[in-house]
Amino acid sequence: MMCPFCQTGETKVIDSRVSQPYEIRRRRECLSCERRFTTREKIEESPLRVVKKDGSRVPFDREKIRYGLEKACYKRPISEEQIDRIVAQVEADLYENFEREVPSVYIGEAVFNALKKLDQVAFVRFASVYREFKDVNDFVEELGPMLKQSAQE
């Protein structure tokens, strides 16, 4: 590590501690000028790219998931914390299962399944956009299994 004061390359680590998840804070001392400074080491993540239906690739943006969820959950009894939790779960799932590229269909299905458990109205709203419903029959097809399940309960 190069000293920011005298530009010498000889330093020693005095103290190391975790400051945030996946980040280490190190207190260093220059062996030449004896001044102290702090460095932070963080894992360098390779950015995740989303492969869209048309084959184009765009950087992953968790705010797009949040925006879609907020639209689906508009005027529903769903808190910001619940939306944050879904976004975090989906993002963690993506980084756990994919290294560089993830199909947009996978992201949509993950959000789709999370909403299905949370709120049926928000689920249908999201499904109508995600599955590109063309008419009422598409709604009926999607709601059929849900109606059968609720009738059995």
Summary of the structure (lengths in Angstrom):
residues: 153
radius of gyration: 23.7
end to end distance: 64.1
largest distance: 77.5
contacts: 378
relative contact order: 0.10
helix: 47%
strand: 22%
